[in-house]
């Protein structure tokens, strides 16, 4: 079971993989020892019981009721898992930054309207920005198919019984997408307001989507997610006249756990707030391109500065 939330084990499948190439999990035994079948982003595989891909989170016996595992050992295992994930996330981030690709990790409860909002966003960005999508769900490729229907490339990751994407999965999926420089990558995470908060994927920002059909107290019930997010999209605002949802309370709760969180009220159905959302994306994409260019120019700038100094050759 997952040391973070207790979700179960299951095969991970990524679009385009050989169907005989199974995507397994790392196993943490009750005594804390590990058994894994792993390969890195470079495609090299460890050979044991066939080819395996090992997500960096654990769905094994290290959980609060595992006999023989102390609380201290469980904490250490979880810290190791997150550290391994963060190392992969750094690789993803460096790769994306080097190409000026602005990457967002969209997180929410199931049914918040993430995919509909994402499809609307892609449609409105046509002719303005190149967009690719990594879709995360436990089963089916329905959301990836909806994305592809808009004309945008999409890779589906099915996590089996896993409750969130991790950086290794995303890095593997990135290899299968032809991501042009200065483009936009959107990662639609598995619907869950718990575990995705803890796993950095290498994104520039987490964007949490809260539907007005949910309770306005979600931010204080699931504070880690709203604390980790840069932006909250308050979605399905066209339904507000028919609901008792308190917008001001939802925003106040979100800012209680994260004073710096930005909020945009949107509706993919009516288009409310979509221009504001696209402007937010555009500003982030411009920063990503500017930072890439600055990194390219920095060594040349330092060299010119040294040459200008007396006695420097």
Residue, then its C-alpha position, 0 to 999 in steps of 0.5 A: x500500500x502507498x505510504x502516503x495514502x494507502x492506495x493499492x498496487x496495480x500495473x502502470x501503463x503508458x501509451x505507446x509501450x509494448x503491451x508485453x512491457x509491463x509497468x510494475x511497482x517497487x515493493x517494500x517488504x515488511x522488514x523495510x527491504x526493497x525489490x524493484x524492477x527499474x529503468x531510468x528515463x534513458x530507456x535502460x532496463x533492469x532485467x529480472x522477471x522481464x522488463x519493468x518500469x518502477x514508479x518511485x512511489x511505493x504500493x507495498x506493505x509499508x503502511x500504518x498497519x504493516x506488522x514488523x514495520x516501525x513508525x520510524x522505518x515507515x517515515x524513512x521509507x516515505x522520505x526515501x520515496x519522495x527524495x527519489x521522486x524529487x530527483x526525477x522531477x529535477x531532471x524533468x524540470x531541467x529538460x523542460x526549462x532547457x527547451x522553454x516549455x511551460x508545464x502545468x500540473x492540473x490537480x483536482x477531485x474527480x468530476x471537477x471538470x478538468x478535462x472539459x476545461x482543458x479541451x476548451x483551453x486547447x481550442x482557445x489556444x489554437x494558432x497561438x501556442x503549441x500544446x501537448x497533454x499527459x493524461x493520468x487516470x487509473x483506467x481507460x484512455x477516454x480523456x486522452x481521446x477527448x484531448x486528441x479530438x481537439x488536435x493536441x497530442x496526448x499520452x495516457x498514463x494508467x496508474x492501475x490502483x495508484x492514486x497519482x502520477x509521479x515524476x518518473x512516469x511523467x518523464x517516461x511519457x515526455x519521451x513519447x511526445x514531440x515537444x517543440x521548444x517554447x510550447x505548453x505541456x499540461x499534465x492532467x493528474x489523477x483525480x485526487x486531492x491528497x497524494x498529488x500534492x506531495x509529488x513534484x512532477x517537474x512542473x512550473x506550477x500546480x493549478x488546483x481546480x475546485x468546482x462549485x458543485x463541491x463544498x467551499x470548505x475543500x481548501x481547509x479539508x485538503x490544505x496540502x493541495x491548496x498550499x502546494x498550488x499557485x493558482x485555483x481555478x473556481x470552475x463551473x461558475x455558470x452553475x452558481x445561480x442553482x447552488x448554495x456554494x459560497x464563493x467568498x468563503x471558498x476563496x477565504x479558505x484557500x487563502x487561509x492555507x495559502x495567502x499567495x494563491x491566485x484565484x480565477x473564476x471560470x466556466x468552460x461552458x460559457x467562457x467566463x474567465x477563460x481570457x483571464x486564464x489564458x492570459x495567466x498561461x501566456x505570462x508564464x509561457x513568456x517567463x519560461x522562454x525568457x529564462x531559457x534565453x537568459x540561460x543560453x546567453x549567460x555563459x557568453x555574457x560572463x565570457x565577454x565580461x572576463x575579456x573586458x577585464x585587464x589582464x584577462x585572456 
